[in-house]
Amino acid sequence: MGISNRVLAYLGSTKNIAGSILALIGVGLVFAGVAGALWPVVVAGLYGIGALLAPADRTRVVISHAEVETAGLRAELDALLARVPGAFPADVVARVGELGGMLIEVLDRAEVLTTAPDQLHIVSQSILDYLPTSLNGYANLPPSRRQAAHAELLAQLDLLRTGLGRVADAVYQGDEQALRAQSRFLRDRFGGSELDL
C-alpha cells in the first residue's frame, strides 16, 4: 500500500474521526475561555487522546471465492501427480506431467476459470474423474495385459490434452485480446508515420 493510500485510509479511520471530534471539543473549550494560552496543547492533546482510545478499524480479510473453489482441485491434482512416477511407463508419466502442467496453469487463473462454469466443470472432472479413471483402469490390469492397454491409455491422455487445450485457450483468450489491443495502442502511439518529420 502506497503512502497516499495509507494517508487516505487513516483519514477515514475510527481513530482519526474520534481524535478530530475531541479536537473540535478542544476548539470549543478555547472559545469558551477554558483553554487559555495553551490552546494548541489542549487541542492536540484531546486529538491524541481520541486517537489512542478509539478502537482500531477491523481488518477484513477477503478470501477469493475462486481461490477457495480451486484450492481443493489443486490439492487433488498434486496428490494425483505424486502417485504417477514409478507406477507407469515413462511416456505415460511424461504425458500426465504435461496434462498436470496445463491444469496447474489453468487453476492459477482461478478468477477467470470460476466465471465459466462449463470450463470449471471440465477442469474439475478431469482432475477428479477423467484422469484418475484412465490411470486406475490401466494400473488395475495385470502386467501381462498392460502392453495391449498402453496405446489405449496414451490415446485417452491425448484426448484429455485436446479437451484441456480448448479450456486453456478460452481461459487465456481475454489476456491474448488485451495483449493485441496493447500492441495496437503502442503501434499507434509510438510506431510513427510517414508524415512524421
Backbone as JSON Lines, residues from 0, in Angstrom:
{"i":0,"aa":"M","n":[0.85,-1.16,0.0],"ca":[0.0,0.0,0.0],"c":[0.9,1.23,0.0]}
{"i":1,"aa":"G","n":[0.66,2.18,-0.93],"ca":[1.48,3.37,-1.04],"c":[1.2,4.33,0.1]}
{"i":2,"aa":"I","n":[2.06,5.35,0.23],"ca":[1.91,6.33,1.31],"c":[0.59,7.07,1.19]}
{"i":3,"aa":"S","n":[0.22,7.49,-0.02],"ca":[-1.04,8.22,-0.19],"c":[-2.23,7.35,0.18]}
{"i":4,"aa":"N","n":[-2.18,6.05,-0.11],"ca":[-3.27,5.15,0.27],"c":[-3.34,5.0,1.79]}
{"i":5,"aa":"R","n":[-2.18,4.96,2.43],"ca":[-2.17,4.86,3.9],"c":[-2.76,6.11,4.53]}
{"i":6,"aa":"V","n":[-2.41,7.27,3.97],"ca":[-2.93,8.54,4.49],"c":[-4.44,8.58,4.32]}
{"i":7,"aa":"L","n":[-4.92,8.2,3.14],"ca":[-6.37,8.19,2.91],"c":[-7.07,7.19,3.82]}
{"i":8,"aa":"A","n":[-6.45,6.05,4.03],"ca":[-7.05,5.04,4.92],"c":[-7.12,5.58,6.35]}
{"i":9,"aa":"Y","n":[-6.07,6.29,6.79],"ca":[-6.07,6.83,8.15],"c":[-7.1,7.95,8.28]}
{"i":10,"aa":"L","n":[-7.24,8.78,7.26],"ca":[-8.2,9.88,7.35],"c":[-9.62,9.38,7.55]}
{"i":11,"aa":"G","n":[-9.95,8.23,7.02],"ca":[-11.27,7.66,7.19],"c":[-11.38,6.7,8.35]}
{"i":12,"aa":"S","n":[-10.32,6.56,9.12],"ca":[-10.32,5.57,10.2],"c":[-11.07,6.07,11.43]}
{"i":13,"aa":"T","n":[-11.47,5.13,12.27],"ca":[-12.15,5.44,13.52],"c":[-11.26,6.27,14.43]}
{"i":14,"aa":"K","n":[-9.99,5.97,14.46],"ca":[-9.05,6.71,15.32],"c":[-9.0,8.18,14.93]}
{"i":15,"aa":"N","n":[-8.92,8.48,13.63],"ca":[-8.86,9.87,13.19],"c":[-10.17,10.6,13.47]}
{"i":16,"aa":"I","n":[-11.27,9.92,13.25],"ca":[-12.57,10.55,13.5],"c":[-12.75,10.86,14.98]}
{"i":17,"aa":"A","n":[-12.42,9.92,15.86],"ca":[-12.54,10.16,17.3],"c":[-11.6,11.28,17.74]}
{"i":18,"aa":"G","n":[-10.38,11.28,17.24],"ca":[-9.43,12.34,17.58],"c":[-9.91,13.69,17.09]}
{"i":19,"aa":"S","n":[-10.47,13.75,15.91],"ca":[-10.97,15.01,15.35],"c":[-12.15,15.54,16.15]}
{"i":20,"aa":"I","n":[-13.02,14.66,16.59],"ca":[-14.17,15.09,17.4],"c":[-13.69,15.7,18.7]}
{"i":21,"aa":"L","n":[-12.74,15.03,19.37],"ca":[-12.23,15.59,20.63],"c":[-11.45,16.88,20.39]}
{"i":22,"aa":"A","n":[-10.76,16.97,19.25],"ca":[-10.05,18.21,18.93],"c":[-11.04,19.35,18.73]}
{"i":23,"aa":"L","n":[-12.17,19.08,18.1],"ca":[-13.21,20.1,17.93],"c":[-13.79,20.53,19.27]}
{"i":24,"aa":"I","n":[-13.92,19.58,20.18],"ca":[-14.36,19.92,21.54],"c":[-13.32,20.85,22.18]}
{"i":25,"aa":"G","n":[-12.03,20.57,21.93],"ca":[-10.96,21.44,22.44],"c":[-11.06,22.85,21.87]}
{"i":26,"aa":"V","n":[-11.4,22.96,20.58],"ca":[-11.58,24.29,19.98],"c":[-12.75,24.99,20.65]}
{"i":27,"aa":"G","n":[-13.81,24.22,20.94],"ca":[-14.96,24.81,21.67],"c":[-14.55,25.31,23.04]}
{"i":28,"aa":"L","n":[-13.65,24.56,23.7],"ca":[-13.16,24.99,25.01],"c":[-12.35,26.28,24.9]}
{"i":29,"aa":"V","n":[-11.64,26.44,23.79],"ca":[-10.87,27.66,23.57],"c":[-11.81,28.85,23.47]}
{"i":30,"aa":"F","n":[-12.89,28.71,22.7],"ca":[-13.85,29.8,22.55],"c":[-14.61,30.05,23.85]}
{"i":31,"aa":"A","n":[-14.73,29.04,24.69],"ca":[-15.39,29.22,25.98],"c":[-14.46,29.86,27.0]}
{"i":32,"aa":"G","n":[-13.18,30.0,26.65],"ca":[-12.22,30.63,27.54],"c":[-11.6,29.68,28.54]}
{"i":33,"aa":"V","n":[-11.8,28.38,28.42],"ca":[-11.28,27.41,29.36],"c":[-9.81,27.09,29.07]}
{"i":34,"aa":"A","n":[-9.42,27.02,27.8],"ca":[-8.08,26.56,27.44],"c":[-7.01,27.63,27.62]}
{"i":35,"aa":"G","n":[-7.34,28.88,27.39],"ca":[-6.37,29.96,27.59],"c":[-5.26,29.95,26.56]}
{"i":36,"aa":"A","n":[-4.06,30.33,27.01],"ca":[-2.91,30.47,26.11],"c":[-2.36,29.12,25.66]}
{"i":37,"aa":"L","n":[-2.68,28.05,26.36],"ca":[-2.18,26.72,26.0],"c":[-3.14,25.98,25.07]}
{"i":38,"aa":"W","n":[-3.99,26.7,24.32],"ca":[-5.0,26.06,23.49],"c":[-4.42,25.08,22.46]}
{"i":39,"aa":"P","n":[-3.22,25.35,21.84],"ca":[-2.73,24.35,20.89],"c":[-2.43,23.01,21.56]}
{"i":40,"aa":"V","n":[-1.91,23.08,22.79],"ca":[-1.6,21.85,23.53],"c":[-2.88,21.12,23.88]}
{"i":41,"aa":"V","n":[-3.91,21.86,24.27],"ca":[-5.18,21.26,24.64],"c":[-5.82,20.58,23.43]}
{"i":42,"aa":"V","n":[-5.85,21.27,22.29],"ca":[-6.46,20.71,21.08],"c":[-5.68,19.48,20.62]}
{"i":43,"aa":"A","n":[-4.35,19.58,20.56],"ca":[-3.53,18.44,20.13],"c":[-3.64,17.29,21.12]}
{"i":44,"aa":"G","n":[-3.67,17.6,22.4],"ca":[-3.79,16.55,23.43],"c":[-5.11,15.82,23.33]}
{"i":45,"aa":"L","n":[-6.21,16.58,23.14],"ca":[-7.51,15.93,23.0],"c":[-7.58,15.07,21.74]}
{"i":46,"aa":"Y","n":[-6.95,15.57,20.65],"ca":[-6.91,14.75,19.45],"c":[-6.15,13.45,19.72]}
{"i":47,"aa":"G","n":[-4.99,13.55,20.38],"ca":[-4.19,12.37,20.69],"c":[-4.93,11.39,21.58]}
{"i":48,"aa":"I","n":[-5.65,11.9,22.58],"ca":[-6.42,11.02,23.46],"c":[-7.49,10.27,22.66]}
{"i":49,"aa":"G","n":[-8.2,11.01,21.81],"ca":[-9.24,10.38,20.99],"c":[-8.66,9.32,20.06]}
{"i":50,"aa":"A","n":[-7.52,9.64,19.44],"ca":[-6.9,8.69,18.5],"c":[-6.38,7.46,19.23]}
{"i":51,"aa":"L","n":[-5.87,7.63,20.44],"ca":[-5.33,6.49,21.19],"c":[-6.43,5.61,21.78]}
{"i":52,"aa":"L","n":[-7.51,6.21,22.24],"ca":[-8.55,5.44,22.91],"c":[-9.56,4.81,21.96]}
{"i":53,"aa":"A","n":[-9.65,5.32,20.76],"ca":[-10.62,4.78,19.8],"c":[-10.21,3.36,19.39]}
{"i":54,"aa":"P","n":[-11.17,2.51,19.19],"ca":[-10.84,1.16,18.74],"c":[-10.27,1.18,17.32]}
{"i":55,"aa":"A","n":[-9.39,0.28,17.08],"ca":[-8.8,0.17,15.75],"c":[-9.86,-0.33,14.77]}
{"i":56,"aa":"D","n":[-9.74,0.08,13.53],"ca":[-10.64,-0.43,12.5],"c":[-10.42,-1.92,12.34]}
{"i":57,"aa":"R","n":[-11.49,-2.61,12.12],"ca":[-11.37,-4.05,11.91],"c":[-10.81,-4.31,10.54]}
{"i":58,"aa":"T","n":[-9.86,-5.18,10.52],"ca":[-9.29,-5.59,9.24],"c":[-10.14,-6.71,8.69]}
{"i":59,"aa":"R","n":[-10.59,-6.51,7.48],"ca":[-11.39,-7.55,6.84],"c":[-10.5,-8.35,5.9]}
{"i":60,"aa":"V","n":[-10.45,-9.61,6.13],"ca":[-9.7,-10.49,5.25],"c":[-10.66,-10.95,4.16]}
{"i":61,"aa":"V","n":[-10.32,-10.64,2.94],"ca":[-11.16,-11.03,1.82],"c":[-10.55,-12.26,1.17]}
{"i":62,"aa":"I","n":[-11.3,-13.32,1.2],"ca":[-10.83,-14.57,0.59],"c":[-11.56,-14.73,-0.73]}
{"i":63,"aa":"S","n":[-10.81,-14.89,-1.75],"ca":[-11.39,-15.04,-3.08],"c":[-12.17,-16.35,-3.15]}
{"i":64,"aa":"H","n":[-13.42,-16.25,-3.55],"ca":[-14.24,-17.45,-3.72],"c":[-13.62,-18.37,-4.76]}
{"i":65,"aa":"A","n":[-13.05,-17.76,-5.79],"ca":[-12.43,-18.56,-6.85],"c":[-11.25,-19.36,-6.33]}
{"i":66,"aa":"E","n":[-10.44,-18.74,-5.5],"ca":[-9.27,-19.44,-4.97],"c":[-9.68,-20.57,-4.04]}
{"i":67,"aa":"V","n":[-10.73,-20.35,-3.24],"ca":[-11.22,-21.4,-2.35],"c":[-11.73,-22.57,-3.17]}
{"i":68,"aa":"E","n":[-12.47,-22.25,-4.23],"ca":[-13.05,-23.3,-5.06],"c":[-11.99,-24.12,-5.78]}
{"i":69,"aa":"T","n":[-10.93,-23.46,-6.22],"ca":[-9.9,-24.19,-6.97],"c":[-8.81,-24.78,-6.07]}
{"i":70,"aa":"A","n":[-8.74,-24.36,-4.81],"ca":[-7.7,-24.88,-3.91],"c":[-7.86,-26.39,-3.71]}
{"i":71,"aa":"G","n":[-9.08,-26.84,-3.54],"ca":[-9.32,-28.28,-3.38],"c":[-8.94,-29.06,-4.63]}
{"i":72,"aa":"L","n":[-9.23,-28.48,-5.78],"ca":[-8.84,-29.14,-7.04],"c":[-7.33,-29.21,-7.16]}
{"i":73,"aa":"R","n":[-6.66,-28.15,-6.74],"ca":[-5.19,-28.13,-6.82],"c":[-4.6,-29.2,-5.91]}
{"i":74,"aa":"A","n":[-5.16,-29.37,-4.71],"ca":[-4.67,-30.4,-3.78],"c":[-4.89,-31.79,-4.36]}
{"i":75,"aa":"E","n":[-6.06,-32.02,-4.96],"ca":[-6.34,-33.32,-5.59],"c":[-5.37,-33.59,-6.73]}
{"i":76,"aa":"L","n":[-5.11,-32.56,-7.54],"ca":[-4.19,-32.71,-8.67],"c":[-2.78,-33.02,-8.18]}
{"i":77,"aa":"D","n":[-2.33,-32.3,-7.15],"ca":[-0.99,-32.55,-6.61],"c":[-0.86,-33.98,-6.11]}
{"i":78,"aa":"A","n":[-1.9,-34.48,-5.42],"ca":[-1.87,-35.86,-4.91],"c":[-1.85,-36.86,-6.07]}
{"i":79,"aa":"L","n":[-2.62,-36.59,-7.1],"ca":[-2.65,-37.48,-8.27],"c":[-1.3,-37.5,-8.97]}
{"i":80,"aa":"L","n":[-0.71,-36.33,-9.2],"ca":[0.57,-36.26,-9.89],"c":[1.69,-36.92,-9.08]}
{"i":81,"aa":"A","n":[1.57,-36.89,-7.77],"ca":[2.61,-37.51,-6.92],"c":[2.59,-39.03,-7.03]}
{"i":82,"aa":"R","n":[1.42,-39.61,-7.36],"ca":[1.32,-41.07,-7.44],"c":[1.79,-41.63,-8.77]}
{"i":83,"aa":"V","n":[1.92,-40.82,-9.8],"ca":[2.17,-41.32,-11.15],"c":[3.6,-41.82,-11.36]}
{"i":84,"aa":"P","n":[4.65,-41.05,-10.99],"ca":[6.01,-41.55,-11.28],"c":[6.27,-42.88,-10.58]}
{"i":85,"aa":"G","n":[6.89,-43.78,-11.31],"ca":[7.22,-45.09,-10.75],"c":[6.14,-46.13,-10.96]}
{"i":86,"aa":"A","n":[4.9,-45.69,-11.18],"ca":[3.81,-46.64,-11.34],"c":[3.42,-46.84,-12.8]}
{"i":87,"aa":"F","n":[3.94,-46.0,-13.69],"ca":[3.55,-46.04,-15.09],"c":[4.79,-45.93,-15.98]}
{"i":88,"aa":"P","n":[4.67,-46.34,-17.24],"ca":[5.8,-46.19,-18.18],"c":[6.18,-44.72,-18.35]}
{"i":89,"aa":"A","n":[7.39,-44.5,-18.82],"ca":[7.94,-43.13,-18.92],"c":[7.11,-42.24,-19.83]}
{"i":90,"aa":"D","n":[6.6,-42.78,-20.96],"ca":[5.82,-41.92,-21.87],"c":[4.49,-41.51,-21.24]}
{"i":91,"aa":"V","n":[3.91,-42.38,-20.43],"ca":[2.67,-42.04,-19.72],"c":[2.97,-40.98,-18.67]}
{"i":92,"aa":"V","n":[4.05,-41.16,-17.94],"ca":[4.44,-40.17,-16.92],"c":[4.65,-38.81,-17.56]}
{"i":93,"aa":"A","n":[5.29,-38.79,-18.74],"ca":[5.55,-37.52,-19.43],"c":[4.24,-36.86,-19.84]}
{"i":94,"aa":"R","n":[3.32,-37.63,-20.38],"ca":[2.04,-37.04,-20.82],"c":[1.19,-36.59,-19.64]}
{"i":95,"aa":"V","n":[1.2,-37.35,-18.57],"ca":[0.46,-36.93,-17.38],"c":[1.1,-35.66,-16.81]}
{"i":96,"aa":"G","n":[2.42,-35.58,-16.84],"ca":[3.09,-34.36,-16.39],"c":[2.7,-33.16,-17.23]}
{"i":97,"aa":"E","n":[2.59,-33.37,-18.53],"ca":[2.15,-32.28,-19.43],"c":[0.72,-31.86,-19.1]}
{"i":98,"aa":"L","n":[-0.16,-32.84,-18.9],"ca":[-1.54,-32.53,-18.51],"c":[-1.58,-31.8,-17.18]}
{"i":99,"aa":"G","n":[-0.75,-32.27,-16.24],"ca":[-0.69,-31.61,-14.93],"c":[-0.25,-30.16,-15.06]}
{"i":100,"aa":"G","n":[0.73,-29.91,-15.91],"ca":[1.18,-28.53,-16.13],"c":[0.08,-27.67,-16.71]}
{"i":101,"aa":"M","n":[-0.67,-28.2,-17.68],"ca":[-1.79,-27.45,-18.25],"c":[-2.84,-27.14,-17.19]}
{"i":102,"aa":"L","n":[-3.15,-28.14,-16.38],"ca":[-4.16,-27.95,-15.34],"c":[-3.71,-26.93,-14.29]}
{"i":103,"aa":"I","n":[-2.45,-26.98,-13.92],"ca":[-1.93,-26.03,-12.93],"c":[-2.01,-24.61,-13.47]}
{"i":104,"aa":"E","n":[-1.62,-24.43,-14.73],"ca":[-1.69,-23.09,-15.33],"c":[-3.12,-22.58,-15.37]}
{"i":105,"aa":"V","n":[-4.07,-23.45,-15.69],"ca":[-5.46,-23.03,-15.73],"c":[-5.98,-22.73,-14.32]}
{"i":106,"aa":"L","n":[-5.61,-23.57,-13.36],"ca":[-6.06,-23.33,-11.98],"c":[-5.45,-22.05,-11.4]}
{"i":107,"aa":"D","n":[-4.28,-21.66,-11.9],"ca":[-3.68,-20.41,-11.44],"c":[-4.5,-19.2,-11.87]}
{"i":108,"aa":"R","n":[-5.36,-19.37,-12.85],"ca":[-6.25,-18.31,-13.3],"c":[-7.65,-18.54,-12.74]}
{"i":109,"aa":"A","n":[-7.72,-18.74,-11.43],"ca":[-8.96,-19.13,-10.76],"c":[-10.1,-18.14,-11.02]}
{"i":110,"aa":"E","n":[-9.81,-16.86,-11.0],"ca":[-10.87,-15.86,-11.18],"c":[-11.54,-15.99,-12.53]}
{"i":111,"aa":"V","n":[-10.75,-16.24,-13.56],"ca":[-11.32,-16.4,-14.91],"c":[-12.04,-17.74,-15.0]}
{"i":112,"aa":"L","n":[-11.43,-18.76,-14.45],"ca":[-11.97,-20.11,-14.56],"c":[-13.34,-20.23,-13.89]}
{"i":113,"aa":"T","n":[-13.49,-19.62,-12.72],"ca":[-14.75,-19.76,-11.99],"c":[-15.88,-18.93,-12.59]}
{"i":114,"aa":"T","n":[-15.57,-18.04,-13.52],"ca":[-16.65,-17.3,-14.19],"c":[-17.21,-18.08,-15.38]}
{"i":115,"aa":"A","n":[-16.58,-19.17,-15.71],"ca":[-17.04,-20.02,-16.82],"c":[-17.35,-21.4,-16.28]}
{"i":116,"aa":"P","n":[-18.6,-21.66,-15.88],"ca":[-18.95,-22.94,-15.26],"c":[-18.63,-24.16,-16.12]}
{"i":117,"aa":"D","n":[-18.81,-24.05,-17.42],"ca":[-18.52,-25.2,-18.29],"c":[-17.04,-25.56,-18.24]}
{"i":118,"aa":"Q","n":[-16.19,-24.55,-18.3],"ca":[-14.75,-24.79,-18.26],"c":[-14.32,-25.31,-16.9]}
{"i":119,"aa":"L","n":[-14.88,-24.74,-15.84],"ca":[-14.56,-25.22,-14.49],"c":[-15.0,-26.68,-14.33]}
{"i":120,"aa":"H","n":[-16.14,-27.03,-14.9],"ca":[-16.62,-28.41,-14.82],"c":[-15.65,-29.36,-15.53]}
{"i":121,"aa":"I","n":[-15.19,-28.97,-16.7],"ca":[-14.25,-29.82,-17.44],"c":[-12.96,-30.0,-16.65]}
{"i":122,"aa":"V","n":[-12.46,-28.92,-16.08],"ca":[-11.21,-28.99,-15.31],"c":[-11.41,-29.86,-14.07]}
{"i":123,"aa":"S","n":[-12.49,-29.61,-13.35],"ca":[-12.7,-30.39,-12.11],"c":[-12.93,-31.86,-12.42]}
{"i":124,"aa":"Q","n":[-13.7,-32.17,-13.46],"ca":[-13.92,-33.57,-13.82],"c":[-12.64,-34.22,-14.32]}
{"i":125,"aa":"S","n":[-11.8,-33.47,-15.01],"ca":[-10.52,-34.02,-15.48],"c":[-9.66,-34.42,-14.29]}
{"i":126,"aa":"I","n":[-9.67,-33.6,-13.24],"ca":[-8.84,-33.87,-12.07],"c":[-9.46,-34.95,-11.19]}
{"i":127,"aa":"L","n":[-10.77,-34.88,-11.0],"ca":[-11.43,-35.78,-10.05],"c":[-11.9,-37.1,-10.66]}
{"i":128,"aa":"D","n":[-12.1,-37.11,-11.98],"ca":[-12.69,-38.3,-12.58],"c":[-11.93,-38.8,-13.81]}
{"i":129,"aa":"Y","n":[-11.87,-37.99,-14.86],"ca":[-11.37,-38.48,-16.14],"c":[-9.94,-39.02,-16.06]}
{"i":130,"aa":"L","n":[-9.02,-38.21,-15.56],"ca":[-7.62,-38.63,-15.5],"c":[-7.42,-39.79,-14.52]}
{"i":131,"aa":"P","n":[-7.95,-39.71,-13.28],"ca":[-7.78,-40.85,-12.36],"c":[-8.41,-42.14,-12.89]}
{"i":132,"aa":"T","n":[-9.56,-42.04,-13.55],"ca":[-10.21,-43.24,-14.08],"c":[-9.34,-43.91,-15.13]}
{"i":133,"aa":"S","n":[-8.76,-43.1,-16.03],"ca":[-7.89,-43.67,-17.06],"c":[-6.67,-44.33,-16.44]}
{"i":134,"aa":"L","n":[-6.04,-43.63,-15.5],"ca":[-4.83,-44.17,-14.87],"c":[-5.13,-45.41,-14.03]}
{"i":135,"aa":"N","n":[-6.22,-45.36,-13.28],"ca":[-6.57,-46.52,-12.45],"c":[-6.95,-47.72,-13.29]}
{"i":136,"aa":"G","n":[-7.65,-47.48,-14.4],"ca":[-8.01,-48.59,-15.28],"c":[-6.79,-49.32,-15.8]}
{"i":137,"aa":"Y","n":[-5.76,-48.57,-16.15],"ca":[-4.52,-49.17,-16.62],"c":[-3.79,-49.86,-15.47]}
{"i":138,"aa":"A","n":[-3.7,-49.18,-14.33],"ca":[-2.95,-49.72,-13.19],"c":[-3.58,-50.98,-12.63]}
{"i":139,"aa":"N","n":[-4.91,-51.13,-12.76],"ca":[-5.59,-52.3,-12.22],"c":[-5.42,-53.55,-13.09]}
{"i":140,"aa":"L","n":[-4.92,-53.36,-14.29],"ca":[-4.7,-54.52,-15.16],"c":[-3.49,-55.32,-14.7]}
{"i":141,"aa":"P","n":[-3.51,-56.62,-14.89],"ca":[-2.31,-57.4,-14.57],"c":[-1.2,-57.03,-15.55]}
{"i":142,"aa":"P","n":[0.06,-57.13,-15.15],"ca":[1.18,-56.74,-16.02],"c":[1.15,-57.38,-17.4]}
{"i":143,"aa":"S","n":[0.63,-58.59,-17.51],"ca":[0.59,-59.26,-18.81],"c":[-0.37,-58.58,-19.79]}
{"i":144,"aa":"R","n":[-1.33,-57.83,-19.3],"ca":[-2.33,-57.17,-20.15],"c":[-2.02,-55.69,-20.4]}
{"i":145,"aa":"R","n":[-1.06,-55.15,-19.69],"ca":[-0.79,-53.72,-19.79],"c":[-0.21,-53.31,-21.14]}
{"i":146,"aa":"Q","n":[0.55,-54.16,-21.76],"ca":[1.17,-53.78,-23.03],"c":[0.1,-53.47,-24.08]}
{"i":147,"aa":"A","n":[-0.94,-54.28,-24.13],"ca":[-2.02,-54.05,-25.09],"c":[-2.81,-52.79,-24.72]}
{"i":148,"aa":"A","n":[-2.93,-52.49,-23.44],"ca":[-3.71,-51.34,-22.98],"c":[-2.9,-50.05,-23.02]}
{"i":149,"aa":"H","n":[-1.59,-50.16,-23.22],"ca":[-0.71,-48.99,-23.2],"c":[-1.13,-47.95,-24.26]}
{"i":150,"aa":"A","n":[-1.37,-48.4,-25.48],"ca":[-1.77,-47.49,-26.56],"c":[-3.12,-46.85,-26.26]}
{"i":151,"aa":"E","n":[-4.02,-47.62,-25.67],"ca":[-5.34,-47.09,-25.31],"c":[-5.21,-45.98,-24.27]}
{"i":152,"aa":"L","n":[-4.36,-46.18,-23.28],"ca":[-4.15,-45.16,-22.26],"c":[-3.56,-43.9,-22.87]}
{"i":153,"aa":"L","n":[-2.57,-44.05,-23.76],"ca":[-1.97,-42.88,-24.41],"c":[-3.01,-42.13,-25.25]}
{"i":154,"aa":"A","n":[-3.9,-42.85,-25.91],"ca":[-4.96,-42.21,-26.7],"c":[-5.91,-41.42,-25.79]}
{"i":155,"aa":"Q","n":[-6.23,-41.99,-24.64],"ca":[-7.1,-41.28,-23.69],"c":[-6.42,-40.0,-23.17]}
{"i":156,"aa":"L","n":[-5.12,-40.09,-22.89],"ca":[-4.39,-38.92,-22.41],"c":[-4.31,-37.84,-23.5]}
{"i":157,"aa":"D","n":[-4.2,-38.27,-24.75],"ca":[-4.2,-37.31,-25.86],"c":[-5.56,-36.6,-25.98]}
{"i":158,"aa":"L","n":[-6.63,-37.37,-25.81],"ca":[-7.97,-36.76,-25.85],"c":[-8.15,-35.75,-24.72]}
{"i":159,"aa":"L","n":[-7.66,-36.1,-23.55],"ca":[-7.72,-35.15,-22.43],"c":[-6.92,-33.89,-22.73]}
{"i":160,"aa":"R","n":[-5.74,-34.07,-23.32],"ca":[-4.9,-32.91,-23.65],"c":[-5.62,-32.0,-24.65]}
{"i":161,"aa":"T","n":[-6.3,-32.58,-25.63],"ca":[-7.04,-31.78,-26.61],"c":[-8.17,-30.99,-25.94]}
{"i":162,"aa":"G","n":[-8.94,-31.67,-25.1],"ca":[-10.04,-31.0,-24.4],"c":[-9.56,-29.91,-23.47]}
{"i":163,"aa":"L","n":[-8.51,-30.2,-22.73],"ca":[-7.97,-29.19,-21.8],"c":[-7.28,-28.05,-22.55]}
{"i":164,"aa":"G","n":[-6.77,-28.34,-23.72],"ca":[-6.2,-27.28,-24.55],"c":[-7.26,-26.27,-24.94]}
{"i":165,"aa":"R","n":[-8.46,-26.76,-25.25],"ca":[-9.57,-25.84,-25.58],"c":[-9.94,-24.99,-24.37]}
{"i":166,"aa":"V","n":[-9.95,-25.6,-23.2],"ca":[-10.26,-24.83,-21.98],"c":[-9.18,-23.77,-21.75]}
{"i":167,"aa":"A","n":[-7.93,-24.17,-21.89],"ca":[-6.83,-23.21,-21.69],"c":[-6.93,-22.06,-22.69]}
{"i":168,"aa":"D","n":[-7.27,-22.37,-23.94],"ca":[-7.44,-21.31,-24.95],"c":[-8.53,-20.34,-24.52]}
{"i":169,"aa":"A","n":[-9.64,-20.86,-24.02],"ca":[-10.74,-19.99,-23.59],"c":[-10.35,-19.15,-22.38]}
{"i":170,"aa":"V","n":[-9.61,-19.76,-21.44],"ca":[-9.19,-19.03,-20.24],"c":[-8.25,-17.88,-20.58]}
{"i":171,"aa":"Y","n":[-7.34,-18.13,-21.53],"ca":[-6.35,-17.12,-21.88],"c":[-6.79,-16.19,-22.99]}
{"i":172,"aa":"Q","n":[-7.97,-16.4,-23.54],"ca":[-8.44,-15.6,-24.66],"c":[-8.49,-14.11,-24.29]}
{"i":173,"aa":"G","n":[-8.99,-13.77,-23.12],"ca":[-9.06,-12.37,-22.7],"c":[-7.68,-11.75,-22.6]}
{"i":174,"aa":"D","n":[-6.71,-12.5,-22.08],"ca":[-5.34,-11.98,-21.97],"c":[-4.74,-11.75,-23.35]}
{"i":175,"aa":"E","n":[-5.0,-12.67,-24.27],"ca":[-4.46,-12.52,-25.61],"c":[-5.07,-11.32,-26.32]}
{"i":176,"aa":"Q","n":[-6.37,-11.1,-26.11],"ca":[-7.02,-9.93,-26.7],"c":[-6.45,-8.65,-26.11]}
{"i":177,"aa":"A","n":[-6.22,-8.64,-24.8],"ca":[-5.65,-7.46,-24.16],"c":[-4.24,-7.19,-24.68]}
{"i":178,"aa":"L","n":[-3.47,-8.25,-24.92],"ca":[-2.11,-8.08,-25.44],"c":[-2.15,-7.52,-26.86]}
{"i":179,"aa":"R","n":[-3.08,-8.02,-27.68],"ca":[-3.2,-7.49,-29.04],"c":[-3.64,-6.03,-29.02]}
{"i":180,"aa":"A","n":[-4.56,-5.69,-28.12],"ca":[-5.01,-4.29,-28.0],"c":[-3.86,-3.39,-27.58]}
{"i":181,"aa":"Q","n":[-3.03,-3.88,-26.65],"ca":[-1.86,-3.1,-26.21],"c":[-0.88,-2.92,-27.36]}
{"i":182,"aa":"S","n":[-0.7,-3.95,-28.18],"ca":[0.18,-3.83,-29.35],"c":[-0.34,-2.78,-30.31]}
{"i":183,"aa":"R","n":[-1.65,-2.8,-30.59],"ca":[-2.23,-1.79,-31.48],"c":[-2.03,-0.39,-30.92]}
{"i":184,"aa":"F","n":[-2.27,-0.24,-29.61],"ca":[-2.09,1.06,-28.97],"c":[-0.65,1.55,-29.11]}
{"i":185,"aa":"L","n":[0.3,0.67,-28.82],"ca":[1.71,1.08,-28.89],"c":[2.13,1.4,-30.31]}
{"i":186,"aa":"R","n":[1.62,0.62,-31.28],"ca":[1.94,0.94,-32.68],"c":[1.37,2.3,-33.06]}
{"i":187,"aa":"D","n":[0.13,2.56,-32.63],"ca":[-0.49,3.86,-32.93],"c":[0.23,5.0,-32.23]}
{"i":188,"aa":"R","n":[0.64,4.75,-31.01],"ca":[1.25,5.81,-30.19],"c":[2.71,6.06,-30.56]}
{"i":189,"aa":"F","n":[3.47,4.99,-30.75],"ca":[4.91,5.14,-30.93],"c":[5.44,4.62,-32.27]}
{"i":190,"aa":"G","n":[4.57,4.04,-33.08],"ca":[5.02,3.46,-34.34],"c":[5.46,4.46,-35.36]}
{"i":191,"aa":"G","n":[5.04,5.67,-35.21],"ca":[5.43,6.69,-36.16],"c":[4.58,6.64,-37.41]}
{"i":192,"aa":"S","n":[4.82,7.55,-38.29],"ca":[4.06,7.68,-39.51],"c":[4.96,8.21,-40.59]}
{"i":193,"aa":"E","n":[4.58,8.02,-41.83],"ca":[5.35,8.58,-42.93],"c":[5.27,10.09,-42.94]}
{"i":194,"aa":"L","n":[4.27,10.63,-42.26],"ca":[4.1,12.08,-42.21],"c":[4.99,12.73,-41.16]}
{"i":195,"aa":"D","n":[5.56,11.88,-40.24],"ca":[6.45,12.44,-39.22],"c":[7.68,13.07,-39.86]}
{"i":196,"aa":"L","n":[8.08,14.2,-39.34],"ca":[9.28,14.89,-39.86],"c":[10.47,14.61,-38.98]}
